[in-house]
């Protein structure tokens, strides 16, 4: 399992996701452009002292990531897709999460056939990026028998 943040914008979200990846042993891939520097104090504060335990790779674009990935890609979108509780994750999936303010662009979504969404009430447009990533990752790891400990 891998987490892939497509053009992330908000440092604390990426820091929280880095901590999640450290806790689960999940590689984190960041697709540029990033909305911050990896030296950002808010990014480091959110990730605390877990950054040395995160397997993080920065890619100049999505195609660069895809050249190195040998599994499937699952797009997370509030716009549609299979409900999370009905979705069949595979052990080598990469869960692609879009930028906080706009989500995964349509031209990127159209490149992949596997889309998943977290069910939420209509009064809420979407979940926070790091919250959604945690929900998706733990469901995926649990369903594929990869939860640590």
Long-range contacts (C-beta under 8 A, 24 or more apart in sequence): 1-26, 1-89, 1-91, 1-92, 1-93, 1-94, 1-95, 1-137, 1-140, 1-141, 1-144, 1-146, 2-26, 2-27, 2-28, 2-29, 2-69, 2-71, 2-93, 2-94, 2-95, 3-27, 3-28, 3-29, 3-94, 3-95, 3-97, 3-133, 3-137, 4-29, 4-30, 4-31, 4-65, 4-73, 4-94, 4-95, 4-96, 4-97, 5-29, 5-30, 5-31, 5-97, 5-129, 6-31, 6-62, 6-96, 6-97, 6-98, 6-99, 6-104, 6-108, 7-31, 7-32, 7-33, 7-34, 7-35, 7-98, 7-99, 8-34, 8-35, 8-36, 8-97, 8-99, 8-100, 8-129, 9-34, 9-35, 9-36, 9-99, 9-100, 9-101, 10-35, 10-36, 10-100, 10-129, 11-35, 11-36, 11-40, 11-42, 11-43, 11-46, 12-42, 12-43, 12-45, 12-46, 12-130, 13-46, 13-100, 13-128, 13-129, 13-130, 14-43, 14-46, 14-47, 14-130, 15-42, 15-43, 15-44, 15-45, 15-46, 15-47, 15-48, 16-46, 16-47, 16-130, 17-97, 17-129, 17-130, 17-133, 17-134, 18-43, 18-46, 18-47, 18-50, 18-51, 18-54, 18-56, 19-46, 19-47, 19-48, 19-50, 20-130, 20-133, 20-134, 20-137, 21-54, 21-55, 21-56, 22-47, 22-50, 22-51, 22-53, 22-54, 23-50, 23-148, 24-137, 24-138, 24-141, 24-147, 24-148, 25-148, 26-55, 26-137, 26-141, 27-55, 27-56, 27-57, 28-54, 28-55, 28-56, 28-57, 29-56, 29-57, 29-58, 29-59, 29-65, 29-94, 30-56, 30-57, 30-58, 30-59, 31-59, 31-61, 31-62, 31-65, 32-58, 32-59, 32-60, 32-61, 34-58, 35-99, 62-108, 65-94, 69-94, 72-114, 73-112, 73-114, 74-112, 74-114, 74-115, 74-116, 74-140, 75-104, 75-108, 75-109, 75-112, 75-114, 75-115, 75-116, 76-104, 76-115, 76-116, 76-117, 76-118, 76-132, 76-133, 76-136, 77-103, 77-104, 77-109, 77-115, 77-116, 77-117, 78-103, 78-117, 78-118, 78-120, 78-125, 78-126, 78-127, 79-103, 79-109, 79-117, 80-115, 80-117, 81-114, 81-115, 81-116, 81-117, 82-114, 82-115, 82-116, 82-117, 83-116, 83-117, 83-119, 84-116, 84-117, 84-118, 84-119, 84-135, 84-136, 84-139, 85-119, 87-116, 87-139, 88-143, 89-139, 89-140, 89-143, 89-144, 90-144, 91-144, 91-145, 91-146, 93-140, 93-144, 95-133, 95-136, 95-137, 95-140, 97-129, 97-132, 97-133, 97-136, 100-129
